[in-house]
Amino acid sequence: MTRPCPAWLAERLRAAGGSVPFARYMDWALHDPEHGAYGSGRLQVGRSGDFATSPSLGPDFAGLLAPQIAQWLEQVGTERLSLIEAGPGEGDLAADLAAELAARWPQLATRLELVLLEPNAGMATRQRRRLAGCPLPVRWCSFEQLAAEPVQGVLLAHEVLDALAVERVIWHGALWRRQLVVLDEDAAAGPSLRLAPGEPLAPQADAALWSQLKLRGLVESDVPSAAARALPAGWTTELHTGLTPWLQQAGSVLTIGVLLVIDYALETWRYNRASRADGTLLAYRDQQASGELLQQPGCWDLTAHLCLESVDAAAAASGWGLLGQRRQGEALLALGLAQRLHGLQQSEPYELTRALASREALLRLVDPAALGDFRWIAYRKGAFDDAAAALFLLEPPG
C-alpha cells in the first residue's frame, strides 16, 4: 500500500537515493525540528490531545509516585540532588512532582533541582510555559551537556524508550531483510511512500537478531539453520538499536542514583505472540491507534513496545543493576492508590464533580487493559542497598 509523501520528506528521500531504512524514516517523522511530530511540537499530549498519558490525567499520578522518588533521593546522599526527566512531554509530570516534593518534603527540596532532557525545541517551549513558577530550580539541557558534569539523583523515562527509532526487519524464509521506506515518483499522482524489503542484514546484525529472538523466546536456538524453521515467511519484528546507546547515555549523567523506566513493555512470550507477526509498531493520533505507519509523516506518533528481557539485558550491558519491575497497577496500589480512592468517598457534596473526575483518573491508571499494564522498571547505579531502595518493587513475602 502506498501513501502520499509530503514535499519535505520527498526532498529528503531523493537526497538519500530514493529510500532509507525504516529507523531513519521514524526519526525524521518524529524528531525533525521543523516537520517532525515531536520536533515541531505538533503532537499534543492529554485527554483532548493525540494521546493521553498517566500524568496528563491529573496530579494524582505524581502524588502517588512522589514518595517513591523522595525515598530514592534521600538514599542517594546528603549533597545536592537532581530529579531528571528525559523526554518530559508537556511537562505535566515534572511540574506535579516538583509541587509534591516541595510541599511534602521541604527539607529535601532545598537541595533539589529539576533537570529536563528535551531534544525537541517545540516540546521544550510548551514545557517552559507549564513550568513557569516551578517551586524547584529548573534547567533544560542535553544528555551530552549533563554528562560533562554528572549529578546524583533520580532519572525518569516515562514513555520515552517506546519512541526511540527502531529498525523493522522481515523474515523472507531464507534470510532477514531490513525494511525500507521507498519514494515512488508519479508525474500525475505525485510522490508516494511504500514499504519494501531491502538488503539482507549484515552477518553481525543477523547473528545479534537470532540471539535476541532466542532471548525473547521466539526460537529455541540462536543457530539460524535450526531456528529458521520456527518462523513463517513474512514474520516482522523490530530491532531496538537505540536502546543500548540510550541506556549508556543515561548512565553517563548519574554518578549514583536510580533510573525509573515507565513504558509499554511485554514479556518475551507476549511480545512474540502469533498475533504480533507484523511487529508491535503502531501510529497514534487524535486518540486513535493505526497500523498504517506511513500516513501523514510528521503528524502521527510512532511507537514500538519494549521487550522486558531485552531491556534488562541492554541495561546490564550498560552498567545498570536491576532493582525490580512491576505493572503500573501493582506499583500504584502499593503506593497508596486504594487509600486515595477511599478518601474521595469522604468528599463534600460541593466537591462531587472533582471527586468523580479524580476517581475516573485513578481507575484508568490501574486498568489492566490500559495504563495499568504499563511496566515500571527500576535500575540502580552506584552503591545502593537493593532491599532498602526497592519499596514497591519488593517481591511479596512467600
Helices and strands as residue ranges (DSSP letters): E 3-4, H 7-15, E 19-21, H 22-31, G 55-57, H 60-76, E 81-86, H 92-104, H 106-109, E 112-117, H 121-130, E 138-141, H 143-148, E 151-158, G 161-163, E 167-171, E 176-184, E 192-200, H 203-216, H 224-227, G 228-230, E 236-239, H 243-252, E 254-263, E 265-266, H 268-271, G 274-276, E 282-285, E 288-290, E 301-303, E 306-307, H 308-317, E 321-327, H 328-334, H 337-344, G 349-351, H 352-366, G 371-373, E 375-381, H 386-390, G 391-393
